[in-house]
Amino acid sequence: MGTKPRLSLTLPPPQNAFIHLASQRTEEDALATANQIAARFGPLFDGESLEVQKADMGSRGMYYRVRVPAASHERAAEICGEIKAGGGDCEVM
């Protein structure tokens, strides 16, 4: 008789979440906002760097999103809660 094939379970990598912190109409404004947010809330970001993402919103034009990655949706929600408690605004994505 032949040998049975080995079965292995491969899980997909964990899905990263993002914390959306701001949207600006120009890249310059988004970078300035990112610097302000980093100065105010940077220690909450678990060593992650802020990102500026270009988003084409069709008829509404181009926007630049300021966001930071988080290890999980749960961690993103915790960080966002701390930002809101400190007077900031955010949304978990």
N, CA, C and O atoms as a DFTB+ gen file, in Angstrom:
372 C
 N C O
     1  1       0.838      -1.176       0.000
     2  2       0.000       0.000       0.000
     3  2       0.887       1.245       0.000
     4  3       1.993       1.241       0.541
     5  1       0.379       2.302      -0.615
     6  2       1.109       3.556      -0.672
     7  2       1.018       4.317       0.645
     8  3       0.177       4.029       1.496
     9  1       1.878       5.265       0.782
    10  2       1.825       6.090       1.987
    11  2       0.791       7.185       1.803
    12  3       0.548       7.674       0.700
    13  1       0.209       7.538       2.896
    14  2      -0.790       8.613       2.865
    15  2      -0.091       9.954       2.722
    16  3       0.973      10.164       3.305
    17  1      -0.674      10.861       1.954
    18  2      -0.048      12.191       1.861
    19  2      -0.134      12.904       3.202
    20  3      -1.095      12.754       3.957
    21  1       0.883      13.668       3.463
    22  2       0.883      14.467       4.695
    23  2      -0.017      15.669       4.500
    24  3       0.029      16.339       3.468
    25  1      -0.810      15.926       5.474
    26  2      -1.692      17.091       5.436
    27  2      -1.105      18.164       6.336
    28  3      -0.596      17.886       7.422
    29  1      -1.186      19.357       5.870
    30  2      -0.749      20.463       6.717
    31  2      -1.753      21.592       6.567
    32  3      -2.323      21.817       5.499
    33  1      -1.939      22.264       7.627
    34  2      -2.851      23.403       7.646
    35  2      -2.011      24.661       7.531
    36  3      -1.161      24.932       8.379
    37  1      -2.249      25.413       6.497
    38  2      -1.539      26.670       6.305
    39  2      -2.532      27.801       6.517
    40  3      -3.510      27.940       5.783
    41  1      -2.266      28.585       7.512
    42  2      -3.128      29.729       7.806
    43  2      -2.611      30.950       7.074
    44  3      -1.402      31.131       6.934
    45  1      -3.514      31.777       6.611
    46  2      -3.057      33.015       5.974
    47  2      -2.383      33.898       7.014
    48  3      -2.679      33.795       8.204
    49  1      -1.483      34.761       6.574
    50  2      -0.855      35.665       7.534
    51  2      -1.910      36.554       8.182
    52  3      -2.945      36.831       7.575
    53  1      -1.656      37.000       9.405
    54  2      -2.635      37.858      10.068
    55  2      -2.877      39.128       9.255
    56  3      -1.959      39.689       8.658
    57  1      -4.101      39.553       9.248
    58  2      -4.455      40.765       8.520
    59  2      -4.068      41.982       9.354
    60  3      -4.470      42.121      10.509
    61  1      -3.298      42.836       8.753
    62  2      -2.972      44.079       9.433
    63  2      -4.162      45.017       9.324
    64  3      -4.934      44.971       8.367
    65  1      -4.282      45.834      10.294
    66  2      -5.312      46.871      10.300
    67  2      -4.601      48.216      10.194
    68  3      -3.393      48.321      10.407
    69  1      -5.364      49.215       9.868
    70  2      -4.826      50.570       9.815
    71  2      -5.692      51.482      10.646
    72  3      -6.891      51.255      10.810
    73  1      -5.066      52.519      11.167
    74  2      -5.781      53.567      11.878
    75  2      -5.730      54.798      10.980
    76  3      -4.666      55.371      10.747
    77  1      -6.887      55.188      10.485
    78  2      -7.003      56.376       9.631
    79  2      -7.042      57.583      10.558
    80  3      -7.900      57.685      11.435
    81  1      -6.103      58.490      10.350
    82  2      -5.949      59.623      11.259
    83  2      -6.390      60.957      10.666
    84  3      -6.826      61.848      11.395
    85  1      -6.281      61.095       9.356
    86  2      -6.643      62.374       8.730
    87  2      -6.667      62.205       7.221
    88  3      -6.080      61.267       6.680
    89  1      -7.346      63.116       6.548
    90  2      -7.327      63.222       5.087
    91  2      -7.099      64.688       4.735
    92  3      -7.702      65.586       5.323
    93  1      -6.230      64.906       3.782
    94  2      -5.930      66.259       3.339
    95  2      -6.005      66.320       1.820
    96  3      -5.901      65.298       1.143
    97  1      -6.184      67.520       1.295
    98  2      -6.306      67.700      -0.156
    99  2      -4.954      67.723      -0.862
   100  3      -4.884      67.443      -2.058
   101  1      -3.889      68.047      -0.150
   102  2      -2.563      68.070      -0.778
   103  2      -1.606      67.177       0.003
   104  3      -1.772      66.952       1.202
   105  1      -0.605      66.678      -0.707
   106  2       0.405      65.847      -0.051
   107  2       1.169      66.650       0.995
   108  3       1.496      66.135       2.065
   109  1       1.452      67.916       0.682
   110  2       2.143      68.800       1.637
   111  2       1.372      68.904       2.942
   112  3       1.943      68.766       4.023
   113  1       0.064      69.150       2.836
   114  2      -0.762      69.262       4.040
   115  2      -0.817      67.934       4.796
   116  3      -0.810      67.917       6.027
   117  1      -0.872      66.825       4.059
   118  2      -0.908      65.511       4.706
   119  2       0.391      65.239       5.464
   120  3       0.366      64.707       6.574
   121  1       1.521      65.604       4.865
   122  2       2.806      65.406       5.551
   123  2       2.914      66.277       6.788
   124  3       3.422      65.837       7.819
   125  1       2.437      67.515       6.692
   126  2       2.447      68.409       7.862
   127  2       1.551      67.850       8.964
   128  3       1.918      67.867      10.139
   129  1       0.384      67.360       8.582
   130  2      -0.535      66.767       9.556
   131  2       0.088      65.528      10.181
   132  3      -0.016      65.325      11.391
   133  1       0.739      64.692       9.365
   134  2       1.394      63.492       9.879
   135  2       2.445      63.855      10.919
   136  3       2.557      63.184      11.945
   137  1       3.214      64.905      10.667
   138  2       4.231      65.338      11.634
   139  2       3.588      65.803      12.934
   140  3       4.091      65.502      14.016
   141  1       2.483      66.532      12.839
   142  2       1.786      66.996      14.046
   143  2       1.234      65.816      14.844
   144  3       1.350      65.774      16.068
   145  1       0.638      64.866      14.140
   146  2       0.068      63.688      14.811
   147  2       1.176      62.863      15.461
   148  3       1.021      62.392      16.588
   149  1       2.293      62.688      14.754
   150  2       3.412      61.911      15.302
   151  2       3.963      62.567      16.565
   152  3       4.301      61.884      17.531
   153  1       4.049      63.891      16.549
   154  2       4.553      64.603      17.726
   155  2       3.619      64.437      18.919
   156  3       4.066      64.343      20.062
   157  1       2.327      64.404      18.645
   158  2       1.338      64.339      19.724
   159  2       1.061      62.911      20.195
   160  3       0.950      62.668      21.397
   161  1       0.949      61.967      19.259
   162  2       0.513      60.614      19.598
   163  2       1.513      59.519      19.249
   164  3       1.221      58.338      19.440
   165  1       2.673      59.884      18.746
   166  2       3.662      58.911      18.282
   167  2       3.952      57.750      19.218
   168  3       4.068      56.618      18.749
   169  1       4.075      57.980      20.522
   170  2       4.371      56.862      21.427
   171  2       3.296      55.767      21.435
   172  3       3.569      54.649      21.872
   173  1       2.110      56.060      20.970
   174  2       1.037      55.058      20.957
   175  2       1.158      54.080      19.791
   176  3       0.495      53.043      19.797
   177  1       1.986      54.382      18.791
   178  2       1.977      53.659      17.529
   179  2       2.855      52.407      17.499
   180  3       3.133      51.886      16.419
   181  1       3.289      51.923      18.634
   182  2       4.061      50.673      18.719
   183  2       5.273      50.658      17.787
   184  3       5.631      49.609      17.251
   185  1       5.899      51.812      17.592
   186  2       7.089      51.887      16.750
   187  2       6.809      51.964      15.264
   188  3       7.747      52.047      14.471
   189  1       5.548      51.937      14.861
   190  2       5.191      52.022      13.440
   191  2       5.277      53.470      12.958
   192  3       5.054      54.407      13.724
   193  1       5.599      53.631      11.698
   194  2       5.679      54.961      11.092
   195  2       4.364      55.303      10.411
   196  3       3.683      54.437       9.860
   197  1       4.029      56.566      10.461
   198  2       2.842      57.043       9.747
   199  2       3.063      56.937       8.249
   200  3       4.185      57.071       7.760
   201  1       1.986      56.696       7.537
   202  2       2.017      56.612       6.075
   203  2       1.077      57.657       5.494
   204  3       0.049      57.985       6.087
   205  1       1.441      58.172       4.332
   206  2       0.548      59.039       3.572
   207  2       0.182      58.260       2.312
   208  3       1.049      57.907       1.513
   209  1      -1.107      57.999       2.146
   210  2      -1.612      57.212       1.025
   211  2      -2.441      58.110       0.114
   212  3      -3.372      58.779       0.562
   213  1      -2.092      58.115      -1.168
   214  2      -2.833      58.889      -2.167
   215  2      -4.116      58.145      -2.503
   216  3      -4.083      56.944      -2.772
   217  1      -5.245      58.843      -2.491
   218  2      -6.540      58.221      -2.777
   219  2      -7.308      59.058      -3.795
   220  3      -7.630      60.218      -3.541
   221  1      -7.597      58.460      -4.944
   222  2      -8.374      59.135      -5.978
   223  2      -9.848      58.912      -5.665
   224  3     -10.337      57.785      -5.733
   225  1     -10.544      59.971      -5.327
   226  2     -11.946      59.884      -4.934
   227  2     -12.885      60.254      -6.085
   228  3     -14.000      60.725      -5.864
   229  1     -12.422      60.037      -7.301
   230  2     -13.254      60.287      -8.475
   231  2     -13.649      61.743      -8.605
   232  3     -12.796      62.629      -8.649
   233  1     -14.936      61.980      -8.665
   234  2     -15.433      63.343      -8.858
   235  2     -15.125      64.263      -7.676
   236  3     -15.171      65.486      -7.811
   237  1     -14.812      63.681      -6.528
   238  2     -14.468      64.509      -5.356
   239  2     -13.002      64.919      -5.358
   240  3     -12.588      65.749      -4.548
   241  1     -12.218      64.346      -6.258
   242  2     -10.821      64.738      -6.381
   243  2      -9.863      63.827      -5.639
   244  3     -10.234      62.755      -5.162
   245  1      -8.632      64.275      -5.555
   246  2      -7.555      63.527      -4.929
   247  2      -7.440      63.914      -3.454
   248  3      -7.511      65.090      -3.097
   249  1      -7.266      62.914      -2.622
   250  2      -7.026      63.137      -1.199
   251  2      -5.782      62.372      -0.791
   252  3      -5.362      61.439      -1.475
   253  1      -5.203      62.767       0.311
   254  2      -4.033      62.110       0.872
   255  2      -4.380      61.707       2.300
   256  3      -4.620      62.552       3.163
   257  1      -4.400      60.404       2.526
   258  2      -4.790      59.864       3.828
   259  2      -3.561      59.691       4.710
   260  3      -2.518      59.213       4.264
   261  1      -3.704      60.083       5.950
   262  2      -2.666      59.850       6.943
   263  2      -3.129      58.658       7.772
   264  3      -4.209      58.681       8.361
   265  1      -2.298      57.614       7.811
   266  2      -2.682      56.414       8.536
   267  2      -1.447      55.758       9.144
   268  3      -0.312      56.070       8.786
   269  1      -1.700      54.853      10.061
   270  2      -0.618      54.096      10.687
   271  2      -1.061      52.635      10.772
   272  3      -2.208      52.364      11.128
   273  1      -0.174      51.692      10.451
   274  2      -0.542      50.282      10.546
   275  2      -0.565      49.820      11.998
   276  3       0.118      50.371      12.861
   277  1      -1.368      48.797      12.235
   278  2      -1.432      48.162      13.559
   279  2      -1.384      46.655      13.349
   280  3      -1.771      46.158      12.292
   281  1      -0.917      45.942      14.338
   282  2      -0.730      44.492      14.229
   283  2      -2.039      43.735      14.052
   284  3      -2.059      42.657      13.458
   285  1      -3.123      44.288      14.560
   286  2      -4.421      43.610      14.471
   287  2      -5.530      44.644      14.559
   288  3      -5.306      45.796      14.933
   289  1      -6.722      44.208      14.207
   290  2      -7.887      45.091      14.331
   291  2      -8.104      45.470      15.800
   292  3      -8.449      46.608      16.115
   293  1      -7.896      44.508      16.679
   294  2      -8.079      44.768      18.116
   295  2      -7.090      45.817      18.614
   296  3      -7.458      46.728      19.355
   297  1      -5.818      45.676      18.194
   298  2      -4.812      46.646      18.630
   299  2      -5.109      48.016      18.031
   300  3      -4.926      49.034      18.698
   301  1      -5.566      48.053      16.780
   302  2      -5.924      49.330      16.149
   303  2      -7.040      50.011      16.931
   304  3      -7.006      51.225      17.136
   305  1      -8.033      49.231      17.369
   306  2      -9.141      49.797      18.148
   307  2      -8.648      50.341      19.487
   308  3      -9.110      51.389      19.939
   309  1      -7.710      49.635      20.124
   310  2      -7.140      50.120      21.392
   311  2      -6.422      51.452      21.186
   312  3      -6.627      52.404      21.938
   313  1      -5.577      51.503      20.153
   314  2      -4.820      52.724      19.873
   315  2      -5.764      53.869      19.539
   316  3      -5.590      54.985      20.029
   317  1      -6.764      53.596      18.706
   318  2      -7.726      54.633      18.326
   319  2      -8.462      55.147      19.562
   320  3      -8.703      56.348      19.685
   321  1      -8.816      54.255      20.469
   322  2      -9.466      54.666      21.710
   323  2      -8.588      55.594      22.530
   324  3      -9.070      56.562      23.117
   325  1      -7.296      55.292      22.567
   326  2      -6.359      56.149      23.307
   327  2      -6.211      57.511      22.626
   328  3      -6.104      58.537      23.298
   329  1      -6.205      57.515      21.303
   330  2      -6.116      58.784      20.562
   331  2      -7.342      59.641      20.861
   332  3      -7.217      60.835      21.136
   333  1      -8.518      59.037      20.809
   334  2      -9.757      59.775      21.093
   335  2      -9.787      60.277      22.528
   336  3     -10.241      61.391      22.790
   337  1      -9.303      59.455      23.459
   338  2      -9.249      59.877      24.869
   339  2      -8.316      61.072      25.041
   340  3      -8.493      61.881      25.952
   341  1      -7.320      61.177      24.159
   342  2      -6.379      62.294      24.206
   343  2      -6.814      63.491      23.379
   344  3      -6.041      64.432      23.199
   345  1      -8.046      63.468      22.871
   346  2      -8.560      64.607      22.130
   347  2      -8.372      64.535      20.629
   348  3      -8.690      65.491      19.922
   349  1      -7.858      63.412      20.123
   350  2      -7.663      63.262      18.682
   351  2      -8.848      62.576      18.026
   352  3      -9.845      62.270      18.680
   353  1      -8.728      62.342      16.735
   354  2      -9.783      61.681      15.992
   355  2      -9.149      60.597      15.134
   356  3      -8.022      60.753      14.665
   357  1      -9.871      59.496      14.926
   358  2      -9.351      58.403      14.122
   359  2     -10.479      57.444      13.776
   360  3     -11.592      57.532      14.292
   361  1     -10.139      56.517      12.872
   362  2     -11.084      55.472      12.464
   363  2     -10.263      54.222      12.160
   364  3      -9.222      54.296      11.508
   365  1     -10.737      53.087      12.631
   366  2     -10.056      51.822      12.360
   367  2     -10.481      51.314      10.992
   368  3     -11.668      51.275      10.667
   369  1      -9.492      50.925      10.198
   370  2      -9.762      50.393       8.865
   371  2      -9.195      48.997       8.755
   372  3      -9.314      48.364       7.706
